[in-house]
Amino acid sequence: MIRLFDFLRGLAPQPRLIWAVAIGAGLIALAVASPFLGLVAVVYHIGLVTIASRDLALLPGRSGYYVRRSMPDPFSLGEPEEVTVVIQNRAAAGLMAKVSDHAPADLRPEPREVSGQFDPAGQLKVTYRTYSPRRGAYKFGPVDLQVWRNEGWWRRQVRLPEPREVAVFPNIVAIKRIQLSLRRGLRAMVGMRRAKPPGASTAFAGLRDYVRGDDVRRVSWTATARRDRPVVIEVEAERGQQVIIAIDCGRLMTAPAGDLDKLDHAVNAALMLAWVAQAYGDRVGLLTFDDRVTSFIKPERGTTQLRRITEALYAIQPEYVEPDFGHAMTHLALRVGRRSMVVLLTDVQDPEASRELVAHALRLAARHLVLVVAMSDPAVMSARDDPLDTTDRPYEWAAAEEVVASRRESFELLRRGGVLGLDVVAGRLSPSLVERYLELKERALL
């Protein structure tokens, strides 16, 4: 009895069986009026039971299914990714199936149900997409499976346990893409010439053919004689500088900017910059703060340092408090004595609201190269740039233009004091920040 109950558990009729049972009920009702219809009803139900029983016998039982997931480890913040579910059972070869994975709703799985068919070897492989808008730890639950024969009468539902804990880290996929580009020798700033301001230290970078406009003092006469054509020496900024990434985790960084909030955009950009700076031989450090300094990682090189920074970026959370720029910049000045590039990822408003930020950035710029980076809200930029095609659009445009103009004024105050600025749409933050870093390396300002 227990075995029979376990075999029948999870069974559900297909729509055609429900219709067949309804027709049989109609024949029974009509049998009252005619003995012949009663005989027809008996024969009909005997045939229906035979066909349904045969179909049920051809469906495999609840056991014998094996499931595994193939997924990113870890997931990347703000990156579309795929999860593949593979189910095996030789007895299910050729069966139709529908899979519903108990993926965390916060990962935005799409579609929630995926249909497929077991191949002749009894394997089913289905794929769905995810998108991770928040960092953190998540749990996958079991996999629900429905199987049935094509043109069959029954459908069996099976729940396959496959618990899995995963984490959403800062965007690792973007790091792999730029890593591949660097390995192929691609430049983020195509066509940019190396330059050396007076007093900047340089290092030998290679030889290349002379082109009009090159400094004749860089001609390598030995290489020129050997190749029988003019050859110049290329130099680049000396490696081994320091980059400190400071991230504001205060109230304004909780604001949404597209699919991610501003802090998560900053986290992705910080990780990409840390990786590129390390690849170029610079020491990289990290400072996070809100109304206090929440973490500080001193500048170092190497993969261990990148792992420390990645783990710290994974863990930071925004606080609904006003950031204390004075405390953060003082802490940085005391801990970092050597001249460094300080990249401050924050939000910039009108000059009055950003007064503390401007004052302390200017003070820090007396000793370090300071780059203040802010993200523009895509919705605000769209309101300013889209056509004025409705009666409400002029008001939206005026409000958006006022916001953009006030930010521009704050950046102008920073520029006059020797502080560099970068204001980009949030979705373009990571590549724009890397391009700016490489530009400064090219200009030997670090």
RABEL-V520372 format. One record per helix or strand of 2 or more residues. SS is the DSSP state (H for helix, E for strand). FROM is the first residue (numbers start at 0). LEN is the number of residues. If there is no record, write none. Layout:
SS,FROM,LEN
SS,FROM,LEN
This chain:
H,1,7
E,10,3
H,14,16
H,34,24
E,65,5
E,74,2
E,79,9
H,89,3
E,95,6
H,104,3
E,112,5
E,122,9
E,135,5
E,142,6
E,153,7
E,163,6
H,171,12
E,201,8
H,215,3
H,220,7
E,230,7
E,241,7
H,250,4
E,255,2
E,259,2
H,261,18
E,282,7
E,292,8
H,302,13
H,324,11
E,340,6
H,354,10
E,368,8
H,377,8
H,392,24
E,419,6
H,425,17
